[in-house]
């Protein structure tokens, strides 16, 4: 594979790597739900997931789909060279993102809260979880109108919010290593920081000038 080909796939590879921790944790959760008798579970924080396993399964499956399909939309070669494939992947990513976000909101609203839950974090999850489908819908509308820069901006914002869970997982893991164990207040701080990183990263990607344009403006 040439250096150019490797560079094309660098961004989606890093985006998928970012989501490895939450994906692994979610798949483990599903494996536990499938392989465990609820009658043997005494921890109420764990037992709450057994009441509605379908919603968490939907959330995990479509989170993985949105993460992977959305990552490939950052490959310019697919966007420019195979627009029909770009659209097909985009449809799949849009549907996956909507189901992922709404199932997450549903779980926050209907599941009993975790014993260490921060209500402000849960409120943020609901607001941002509802924001993702709205952003995807705005992106689709802009694409239909052939307003592609605006389409790109809204889809990047939606993807960045969803991908923030990856940043949050890595931040919490690093914080636990430094702290020597789990701390709820520290974990909540990393949640806020992860969302902030996702939002700021999206706006940076949207508003930064391509290298060619910068070179042109300098000359």
C-alpha positions in Angstrom: 0.0 0.0 0.0 1.4 3.4 -1.0 1.9 6.3 1.4 -1.0 8.1 -0.2 -3.3 5.1 0.3 -2.3 4.8 3.9 -3.0 8.5 4.5 -6.5 8.1 3.1 -7.4 5.6 5.7 -5.5 7.2 8.6 -8.5 9.2 9.9 -11.1 6.5 9.9 -8.6 4.1 11.5 -8.0 6.6 14.3 -11.7 7.3 14.7 -12.5 3.5 15.0 -9.6 3.1 17.5 -11.0 5.9 19.6 -14.2 3.9 20.0 -12.6 0.6 20.9 -13.0 1.0 24.7 -16.8 1.9 24.7 -17.5 -0.7 22.0 -15.6 -3.4 24.0 -17.4 -2.5 27.2 -20.8 -2.5 25.5 -20.2 -5.9 23.8 -19.1 -7.3 27.2 -22.4 -5.9 28.7 -24.4 -7.7 26.0 -22.4 -11.0 26.6 -23.2 -10.7 30.3 -26.9 -10.2 29.6 -27.0 -13.2 27.3 -25.0 -15.5 29.5 -26.3 -14.6 33.0 -29.4 -15.7 34.9 -31.0 -12.5 36.3 -32.0 -14.5 39.4 -28.3 -14.7 40.3 -27.7 -11.0 40.1 -27.8 -9.1 43.4 -26.2 -5.8 42.3 -29.0 -3.3 41.5 -26.7 -1.3 39.2 -26.3 -4.5 37.1 -29.9 -5.8 37.5 -31.4 -2.8 35.8 -30.0 -3.8 32.4 -31.8 -7.2 32.5 -35.3 -5.6 32.5 -34.9 -4.2 29.0 -32.1 -5.9 27.2 -33.4 -5.0 23.7 -32.8 -1.3 24.1 -29.2 -1.8 25.1 -28.6 -4.2 22.3 -30.0 -1.7 19.8 -27.8 1.0 21.3 -24.7 -1.0 21.1 -25.3 -2.5 17.6 -26.1 0.9 16.0 -23.4 2.7 17.9 -20.8 0.4 16.3 -22.5 0.8 12.9 -22.5 4.6 13.2 -18.9 4.7 14.4 -17.6 2.6 11.6 -19.8 3.9 8.7 -19.3 7.5 9.8 -15.6 7.1 10.0 -15.4 6.1 6.3 -17.3 9.3 5.3 -14.0 11.1 6.2 -12.2 9.5 3.3 -12.1 12.1 0.5 -11.4 9.4 -2.1 -14.8 7.8 -1.4 -16.6 11.1 -1.3 -15.2 12.3 -4.6 -14.3 9.1 -6.5 -17.4 7.0 -5.7 -20.2 9.4 -4.7 -22.8 6.6 -4.9 -21.0 4.6 -2.3 -20.6 7.7 -0.2 -24.3 8.2 -0.3 -25.1 4.6 0.5 -22.7 4.6 3.5 -24.2 7.9 4.5 -27.7 6.5 4.6 -26.6 3.7 6.7 -24.7 6.0 9.1 -27.6 8.4 9.4 -30.1 5.6 10.3 -27.6 4.1 12.7 -26.9 7.4 14.3 -30.5 8.2 14.9 -31.3 4.7 16.4 -28.1 4.8 18.5 -28.9 8.3 19.9 -32.6 7.7 20.6 -32.1 4.3 22.2 -29.5 5.9 24.5 -31.9 8.7 25.5 -34.6 6.0 26.1 -32.2 4.1 28.5 -31.4 7.2 30.5 -35.1 8.1 30.9 -36.4 4.6 31.6 -33.6 2.7 33.4 -33.3 3.2 37.2 -30.4 5.6 37.8 -27.0 4.1 38.7 -26.1 4.4 42.4 -23.3 6.9 41.5 -25.2 8.7 38.8 -24.9 12.5 38.5 -28.2 14.0 37.5 -26.5 16.7 35.5 -24.6 14.2 33.5 -27.9 12.4 32.7 -29.5 15.6 31.7 -26.6 16.3 29.3 -26.9 12.8 27.9 -30.6 13.4 27.1 -29.9 16.9 25.5 -27.0 15.7 23.5 -28.7 12.4 22.6 -31.6 14.4 21.2 -29.2 16.8 19.4 -27.6 14.0 17.3 -30.8 13.1 15.4 -31.6 16.8 14.9 -28.1 17.4 13.4 -28.4 14.3 11.2 -31.8 15.5 10.0 -30.4 19.0 9.2 -27.5 17.3 7.4 -29.8 15.3 5.2 -31.9 18.3 4.4 -28.8 20.2 3.4 -27.7 17.3 1.2 -31.1 17.2 -0.5 -30.8 21.0 -1.2 -27.3 20.3 -2.5 -25.8 22.6 0.1 -22.9 20.3 0.7 -20.7 22.4 3.0 -23.6 22.8 5.4 -24.4 19.1 5.0 -20.8 18.2 5.9 -20.8 20.5 8.9 -24.0 19.0 10.5 -22.9 15.4 9.9 -19.5 16.1 11.4 -21.1 17.7 14.5 -23.4 14.7 14.9 -20.6 12.2 14.5 -18.3 14.1 16.9 -21.0 14.1 19.6 -21.4 10.3 19.3 -17.6 9.8 19.1 -17.2 11.8 22.3 -18.0 8.5 24.2 -14.7 7.2 22.9 -12.8 10.2 24.2 -14.7 9.9 27.6 -13.7 6.3 27.9 -10.1 6.9 27.3 -10.0 9.9 29.6 -11.6 8.0 32.4 -9.3 5.1 31.9 -6.2 7.3 32.1 -7.6 9.2 35.1 -8.2 5.9 36.9 -4.6 4.9 36.2 -3.2 8.2 37.5 -5.6 8.2 40.5 -5.1 4.6 41.4 -8.7 3.7 41.2 -12.2 4.9 40.3 -13.5 8.2 41.5 -17.0 9.3 40.6 -16.3 13.0 40.7 -13.2 12.5 38.5 -15.2 10.4 36.1 -17.9 13.0 35.8 -15.2 15.6 35.1 -13.8 13.4 32.3 -17.3 13.1 30.9 -17.6 16.9 30.5 -14.1 17.1 29.1 -14.9 14.4 26.5 -18.0 16.2 25.3 -16.0 19.5 25.1 -13.3 17.9 23.1 -15.8 16.4 20.7 -17.6 19.7 20.2 -14.4 21.7 19.8 -12.8 19.1 17.5 -15.9 19.2 15.2 -15.8 23.0 14.9 -12.1 22.9 14.2 -12.5 20.4 11.4 -15.5 22.3 9.9 -13.8 25.8 9.9 -10.2 25.0 9.2 -8.9 25.9 5.8 -7.8 23.0 3.6 -4.0 23.1 3.0 -4.4 23.9 -0.7 -6.6 26.9 0.1 -4.1 28.2 2.7 -1.2 27.9 0.2 -3.3 29.7 -2.4 -4.1 32.6 0.0 -0.4 33.0 1.0 0.7 33.2 -2.7 
